[in-house]
Amino acid sequence: MPNDLRRQRIESELSLALECGVATEEALAEAAGLLSEAETLVSQLASERRPRRRPKRKRRKDA
């Protein structure tokens, strides 16, 4: 295989690898953002305050 063809093939493979790497980084960044949002929601749901119960009324003792 002539040197020019080898060089073209290597450059093509490197270009493809770089494109895949960038796509992978973008996908990982998006996944990290989604995980962060989900973690926030789960945290909010876990610590959601329940409505307060009314205090029980004391019964009067009949005298």
C-alpha positions in Angstrom: 0.0 0.0 0.0 1.5 3.3 -1.0 2.4 5.8 1.7 -0.2 8.4 0.6 -3.0 5.8 0.9 -1.8 4.7 4.3 -1.7 8.3 5.5 -5.2 8.9 4.1 -6.5 5.8 5.8 -4.8 6.7 9.1 -6.2 10.2 9.0 -9.6 8.9 8.2 -9.5 6.5 11.1 -8.3 9.2 13.4 -11.0 11.6 12.3 -13.7 8.9 12.8 -12.2 8.2 16.3 -12.3 11.9 17.2 -15.9 12.2 16.0 -16.9 9.2 18.1 -15.0 10.6 21.1 -16.8 13.9 20.8 -20.2 12.2 20.5 -19.4 10.0 23.5 -18.4 13.0 25.6 -21.7 14.8 24.6 -23.7 11.7 25.5 -21.9 11.4 28.8 -22.5 15.1 29.6 -26.2 14.7 28.8 -26.4 11.6 30.9 -24.7 13.3 33.8 -27.2 16.2 33.6 -30.1 13.9 33.6 -28.8 11.9 36.5 -28.3 15.2 38.4 -31.9 16.2 37.7 -33.2 12.8 38.8 -31.1 12.9 42.0 -32.6 16.3 42.8 -36.1 15.1 42.3 -35.6 11.9 44.4 -34.1 14.0 47.1 -37.0 16.4 47.1 -39.5 13.5 47.1 -37.7 11.8 50.0 -37.7 14.9 52.1 -41.1 16.1 51.2 -42.9 17.3 54.3 -46.0 15.5 55.2 -49.0 17.5 56.2 -49.1 18.2 60.0 -51.7 16.3 61.9 -54.0 18.3 64.1 -53.3 17.9 67.7 -55.7 15.6 69.5 -58.2 17.5 71.6 -58.2 16.7 75.2 -61.4 15.2 76.5 -63.1 17.0 79.3 -63.7 15.0 82.4 -67.3 15.1 83.5 -67.4 16.4 87.0 
